[in-house]
Structure formats: C-alpha cells, structure tokens
Amino acid sequence: MREDSHRIEWLFLTPTLAARTRFYPEADRSIISTIRYGVLFVMAFWSGSARLAFAELKRVLEAADPDSRLELIVVDTDGCPDLYELPEFVGKLAGAGETAWIRDGRIVHTSGLGYHPECFEPYTRQLLEECVAE
C-alpha cells in the first residue's frame, strides 16, 4: 500500500469538513475546471508553514461557511507539478500553504508566494458572497 493512501488522514479533518473535501495525491491543471465554488490548497506535508496554513484555512472555512457551500480541494504538492506551470501559480508555489479561490473553474484569487493566512478569511468571504448571490 502506498503512503499516499494515508495522507488524507494527516489532514485531520472534522466530519463536517471531510464531507466537502476532495484530496488528490496527484493532480494536474484539469482539476481547476472541476471546481464550481471552492478553495484549492496545495499541501506540502513536509512543511511546517503549510501545516499551519492548512489549520488556519480549516478554521476559516468552518467559521465562515458553516453551511458547506464551498468545496475544499487539497492536492499534494509532490504530485502536482503541472500546477506549478499555471499562470496564476508560476513562481508562487514554495510549499508554504499556497491557496487558490476558484469560481466556475477559474482561479479568482491566490494567496501568493509563501505563508499568507491573513488573506484566507477575506477571500473566502468574498467567494461565499458570490456563491450566495447566485
């Protein structure tokens, strides 16, 4: 059995959050087109910053979106080299908890290069407003 099959357990998701989460040990840019309203988190399991950022993102999602309108998609950075080539991510992925907010298969915001949890709440709330407005 591959180590990848156990990595979703390392995300420590609450049952509510687990119900709206997709985890991919390997992914390419086509994953973006499958997301209507959601948050894409590039997880570097080996990075303390990524783990801290993910804990904050989970907190924000549970507090700001208790009705689970937004989907959470987590991809393992070691299995998604194609994402590094997306224009929105070129030069902006370093395994520090980089995140993208997606609407209708299009990236509308990224957290930028590095550890920037201060943008999680405003970008999440903005995406929720757009989701509710429809």
N, C-alpha and C positions, 0 to 999 in steps of 0.2 A: 504494500500500500504506500502510495506517495505521500510525502509530507504535506503537499498541497491540500489534500482532502481534510486535514485537520486545522488548517489555518483559519477557517471561518470561526472556529471555536475561540481563537485567540482574539477575536473582535469583542468578546464579552457583551453581546447584545441582549438587551431586555427582550422579553417575549413580544412586546408591542413593536419595538424597533426591528426585531428579527422578521416579523411578518411582512415588512415592507422593504426588506433588504435583499439585494442580489449581490453575490460575491463571485468574482471571476479570478482564478489563479492565473489565467491567460486571457488576454483580450486584445483586440485591435480597434482602430478608429471607428469601425462599424457599430460598436457598442453605443456610441453617441446617438445614432439615429433611432435606437430602440427606446429612448427616454422621452416621455411626453413632458412631465414636470418632475425634475429630480436633481439630486446632488450627487456628483461623481467625486469620490475620494480615492486618491492614488496612495495606497498604503505601502509603506516601506517597513516591513515587520522588524527589521534590524535597526530602525531609527527611533531614538527616544523622542525626538521632536514630532515625528509622525504619530506616534502613540499618544502623545499629549494633545496634538491637534485633533485626533480622532475622538478622544474622550470629550473634548470641548464641543465638537460637532454633534456628537450624540446628545449632549446636554441641551444644546440649542434646538435640535430637531424635536426632542421630546417636550421642551417647554413651549416653543413657538408653534409647533404643528401637532397638537395632541390628537387631531382627527386623522392623522396619517394621510394627508393629501399628497405629500411629496414622497417620491421613492428615493431610497438610498442605494447607490451602486458603488461597490468597493472593488477596486482592481488591485492586484498585487503588482507593484512597480517592477518586480523582476520578471513578470510575464507579459508586460505590455510595451515593448519597445516601440511599436508603431505609434502609440500616443505621444511619444516624445517628438514626433515629426508633425503633429498638428500645429497649424499656425498659432493657435492660442496658447500652446504649451512649449513651443520652441524656445529653448534656453530658460524655461521656467519650471523644470522638474528636477528636484535635487533630493527627493526622499525626506522632505521636511513637513509633510502634511498638505501638499498642494491639493486644491479642491476646485471643482467647476460646478456652476449652477447652470442647468440646462432646461430649455423650454422648446418643445416641438423639435427635438433632435438637433438643436443648435446651442452652442455654448454662448451664454449671455454675460457671464462674469467668471473670472478666475481669481483665486486668492493671490496670484503672483508667485514669484520665486521665494521659497523659504517658508518660514513659520509665521503665519499671519492670521491667528484665530480671531482677531478683532473684526475681521470682515464677515465672519460666519453669520452672526445674527442679522446685520442689515441686509446682506444678500439673500439670506433665507427668507426673511420677512418680505422683501420685495418680490421674490418669486411666488410666495404664497399669495400676495395681493393679486398678482396676475392670474394665478390659478383660480382664486375665488371669483374674480371678475368675469370669468367665462361662464 
